[in-house]
Amino acid sequence: MSSTTFDSLAKSVCDYLAGISSLALTEGVNLFAGLQPDEPDQLVCVFERPGQKPLMTFVGPAGLTGPPQPQSLLDRPVLQLRVRGAMGALAATNTLMQQVFGALQGLANSNVPSPSGLFVLLFDAAGYPLYMGQDTRQRPEFSLNLQVMFQNTQRIPA
C-alpha cells in the first residue's frame, strides 16, 4: 500500500465496484471515494473510517534461528458506504444498497484493483445496511459499515 492507505483503499473499492457491470457505477459520475457531492441524486460513496488497531502477529526469522518477533501486519480499517437515491425512489435505492452489500460482504482472499495490488483477506459487514432517512432534498440514504482486513506490506521487514 502507499502511504495514503485509506485513500487508496477507498479508491480500490471504487475501482472494484466500477468493474461490476450490473451495478452500472462509474467513478466520478455516480461513484465517489471520500466525498459525497450534491449531484447526482443517485450515487454510491465510499469513505474511510478508523477501525480496530492492527492485529499483532508473530513472525519468525528466516530459518527459524531465533524466537518469533511480534509485528503488526494485518490492518483492520472500516469503510463506510453510502447510497443515495432520487426523491421518491426508496425501493430503487434500497435495491442498489443491497447489490453493493452483496458485492462486498464476505469477499475474501481477493485482489482488489489498486496500484499496489491490494490483497484483501476479508470484507465483513459491521451490521446490516441502515436506512438513514432522507436528506434535506427528500432523497433516501442508506449506510453500511464494512470491517476490512488486509496485509499491510509496507511494514513487512526486509
RAJOWO-V664334 format. One line per field, one symbol per residue. phi: phi as a letter, one per 40 degrees, with the letter a starting at -180 (. if undefined). A space follows every 50 residues. Layout:
phi = ???
This chain:
phi = .cccdcdcccccccdccccccccfbbcgbbabbgabccbcccabbbbcbc bccdccbbbccdgfcaccbcabbbcbcbbbbbbbbcdgbdccccccdccc dccbdgcbfbccdadcgdbccabbccicdbcchbccbgccbbbabbcbba cccccccc
